[in-house]
Amino acid sequence: MWIIVMFDLPTEDERAKRDYRFFRKMLLEDGFSMMQYSVYMRHSSSEENAQVHVNRVKMHLPADGEVRIIKITDKQFGRIEVFYGKKRRPIEKAPDQLSFF
């Protein structure tokens, strides 16, 4: 399961810039990585684990701006087509799952 957080936050004044930095830092500290500018992604091992991270994002929403959260399966994520210019590149791989024997 993948969580994708997309946001468009204001940065007109110092308070807004501080809120932007705080939100972005929270995403990074929670294991999200930048997919592209203002789009961050994180892999979760289950729906329940994904919901924990979604709730954490919701708890840290900035006062202004727009934030969208999408949850998609590994199969759906694998169907993303990524292009750099006209050249197609492979998408990011899901991290290996932990196995306990």
PyMOL commands that set and color helices and strands:
alter all, ss='L'
color gray80, all
select helices_A, chain A and resi 14-29+47-59+74-78
alter helices_A, ss='H'
color red, helices_A
select strands_A, chain A and resi 2-8+33-36+39-43+66-72+82-84+87-89
alter strands_A, ss='S'
color yellow, strands_A
deselect
rebuild
show_as cartoon
